Structures are given as structure tokens and as C-alpha cells.
Amino acid sequence: MGQQPQLNSGASPWTNPAALADLLDYLRAQGFKITADEYAVAQDLVLALIARGEDINDIATLKTFLAPVLCKSPTQQMNFSAYFDRWRGRIERTEPLAAEREIETAGKRGRLWSWVLAALALVLGTTTVLLWPQPPAPPSPVTHYRYLPEQALRVDPVASLEIFISIALFLGLLFFA
């Protein structure tokens, strides 16, 4: 019983096939001996009622048709209406809250992943710029060349910025497109 079926106030739950399965799952949890055959028979019964032109929005009539199919004892038949009403009330109370919670959770997860991917792109881009091999400096006009350690770390800021922007755009398109 993962996701609850949606019931609109005043609407018949039987326009949503998941509602019938949820009702049968609920009855099963309450001790009714409902097998896979009863699931099929109940679905066929609802479809037959619709085909005959019966008003399936009339809950009392629908209970009258479903009770003999789903109940195995007189006690279950007597209690069926109360269980049915309890299930309907539970669905009507929990569905809007569950849907809102699911939407909110999905939004939070999406935002979290966006921040994680943006941070990863920033770290990767910065690392690439800093570790990118730079072209050697042109030889100095001095007749003898003396190698200084600070020349090895010289970074061309324009080339580094162009590389960083290119990588950031590529990663942005890759992750956010």
C-alpha cells in the first residue's frame, strides 16, 4: 500500500481503479479473507454496474453490491459498512496531506542535487584551471637564460579565465539542461 489513491470530495472513488485495490487492501488488513480472485471479481462487479447504468456514486448501493462479494461471514457483512466508511474517511483525510508532502519532498531533493552538482562543477572547474599546464614563457632577450622557480608557477590570467568559463558553461549545460 504505497501511494494512497486520490479521492475528490463528492466524487466516486471507483473512477480511480487504485481506490478499489486500496479498499480491498484495507479490508484485508482488518481481517477480511480477500484473495486475488476477490480483487478481480470486485473490479468486474464495478465495471458491470457501470455498464448497466447503475449509479456508482451512490455509496449505499455500492456497499450493498460489494458486501456479499467481499464478506465471508454474517459478522463481516454487518461490519462491512463501518469498515468502508472508515476507509473512505481515512483516504479523504490523508490524501491531500500525503500529496503535499510528496511534492515538497521531491522539490527539496531536486534543490539539494542542484546545489551538490553546482558545487561539484565549481570544484572541478577550479581544479582544472589551477592544474592546467601552461605554455612555456617565451625566451627572454637576455643572452643567458636563468631558470627561476617562480616562473614555473606563472599563470596566464586571461587564458585561465577563458578555460574556466568554457568548463563552467559546459558543466552547466551538462547538469542543468
N, C-alpha and C positions, 0 to 999 in steps of 0.2 A: 504494500500500500504506500507507494512512494508519493506521488503528487495527487492532491485532492482534486476531484472533478469540480468544475465551476458550475454553480447554480445561481441563476439570476432570480431576484425576488419575483415571485409570481409566475415564473416560467417553469415548465415541466422539466424535471431532471432527466427525463427519458429522451430528450432531444440530444443528449450527450451520452454516447454508449459507455463511457468510462464511469458514469454515475451508477448505472446498474451493476457493474462489476464491483464498484466500491461498496454499494449497499450489500451485495452478497458477501463480500469480504468482511464487512462489519457484522453481519448476521452470523457468519462462520466463527468470528472471534467471540460472539456472545453464546456460542454453544450449539448453534444450528448445524446439523449434519448436511452440508451443502457440497456436492461433488461437481466435477466438471460438467456432468450431464445437466445438472440443475442450472448452471450458468447458461448453457445453450438453450434449454427449454424456456427459461425466463426471457432470454433475448427473443426467441421465436414468438413467445406469447405477446410481448410488447409490440413486435412487428405485425403480428396478426391483428391485434387490437387497432393499430393504426390503419391497417389495410381495410378493416371492417368499418372504419369511420368512427370508432369509439373515441370519446374524449379522454385522452390520457392525462390531461391537465387536472381532471377530477381525481384527486388523490384517494378519496374513499373508495371509488370504483376500482381504481388500480390496485389498492390493497386487497380488495375482495377477490380480484383475479390472481394476484401473486401469492396470497397466503396458502391456498391449497397446494400450490406447486412447491413452495419452499419449506413448509412446515410438515414435520413428521409425526407430531403428536397433538392432541387437543390442547395441551398446555401451551405449546409453541403457537398454535393458532390463536389462542386467547391473548398471548403476549406480543404477537406479531405487530399489531398496530402501534403499541407503545415503543417497540424497538425501531420501527420505521420512522416514527415521529422524532425519536431521539437522534437517529442518524441524520435526518433532514435538518434538524436544528443545529447539530454539530457541524455539518457541511456549510450551512449558511453563516454560522459564526466564524469559522476558521478560514474559509476560502479567501476573503479579501485580505486578511492579515498575512496568510501564507504567501499569496501572490506578491504583496508589497514587500515582504521580507526577502523573497527570492529575487525580485528586481533590484532591491537595494544591495543585496549581497553580490549579485553579478556586476553591478556598477562599481562597487568597491574593489572587486577582484580585477576588473578591467583597468581601473585607475592605478592600482598597485603595479600591475605588469607594465603599464605605460611608463611609470617612474623608474622601474627597475631597468627596462630596456633603454630608456634615455640615459640613465647613469652609466650603464654598460657601454653605450655608444660614446659617451663623453670620455670615459676612461680609456677605451680602445683608441679613440682619435688622438687623445693627448699622448698616449704611449707611442703611437705610430709616429707622430710629429717629432717627439723627442729622440726616438731611436732611428729615424730615417737617415740613411747615410747621405752626407753632404758632399757635393763635388769638391775636389781639392781646390785650394786657393790658387789663383794664378801666380806664377813665379814672380818674385819681386825683382825690380831692376837692379838690385844690388848684385855685384859680381859674385859674391859668395853667399850661399844660402844657409841660413842658420835656422834650424827647426826649433820652434818654441812650443812647449806643451799647451799653452792657451790657444794656439792655432788649431789644434785638433778638435777643440770643443766649439769652434766658431760655427754659428748657425746663421744662415741667411734668413732674416725675419720675413721677407716678402715671400720667398719660396715656401717656408714653413707654414705661413698663413694660408697660402693657396692650397697646399696639400691638406691642411686641417679642414678648411671649408669644403673641399671636394669630398673628403672622407665623411664629414658630418652630414652633408647633403645626401650622399649615397646611403649611409646608415639610416638617416631619417626616412628616406623613401622606402628603404627595405623594411623597416619596422613599422612604420605608421601608414603605409599605403595599403 
